[in-house]
Structures are given as C-alpha cells and as structure tokens.
Amino acid sequence: MNPEKAIDPTVPPSGTGCAECDASGGWWLHLRRCARCGHIGCCDDSPSKHATAHAHDTGHPVIRSFEPGEAWFWDYTTSEFYESGPALAPPEHHPVDQSTPGPADRLPDDWRQQLGG
C-alpha cells in the first residue's frame, strides 16, 4: 500500500451511510470508506457494490472498513488486505446504533434471500 498517494488521513467520511444508496433509496450490508476522499460506499456483498464502483471510477484504490470494531484496509490494485493502517479522520465507523444491514427502514422483507442466504 502506498499511503502517500492512496490515503489522505485528514479527510473525514462523506456521511454515515452509502452515498449512492442514500440518494437512490437503496440499502447495504456493510460500509466501506475510501481512504483517499472519504466517500462511503456499500461493500461487494451489498446489492449495488458502490465502494468498488467508486474505486474504479475515481482511481482511488484503498478502502477501509466503516464498520464498528474493524480497522482493516483493502487495496484494489494489488488485492491486498491489511489488518491495520494509518489513523483516518474521525469518525472511524458508522454510528453504533445504525443497523447492519441498513438502513433498517429501507430493508426489503427478503433481504437475506437477495444476499444469497
């Protein structure tokens, strides 16, 4: 991981939920944070995979989990997982009282089936 180009530790997260899902009324399983610009997107197990789309669209290759209790990073260019990395501007995760998956009021009744489980 090349933190000088892929990570800006001074940028706060863009919000508490997936920016695109919030705009479209969608929902997510887990959230990921772009380590370069702070964009919050949904994970690849979510229906829309917005974090990966953001990385491909912007060239920002590194994400960090935006889930409570998780501090790992992923580099899309190398497919490498890092247990930890530099501290990023707070907050480090979505609000603890926010549902996972979420948001709770937008989850379809069959959300488990939609995720393959």
WODA-V352035 format. One record per helix or strand of 3 or more residues. SS is the DSSP state (H for helix, E for strand). FROM is the first residue (numbers start at 1). TO is the last residue. If there is no record, write none. Layout:
ss,from,to
SS,FROM,TO
SS,FROM,TO
This chain:
ss,from,to
H,3,6
H,19,24
E,31,34
E,40,42
H,50,58
E,62,65
E,73,75
E,80,82
H,104,106
H,111,114
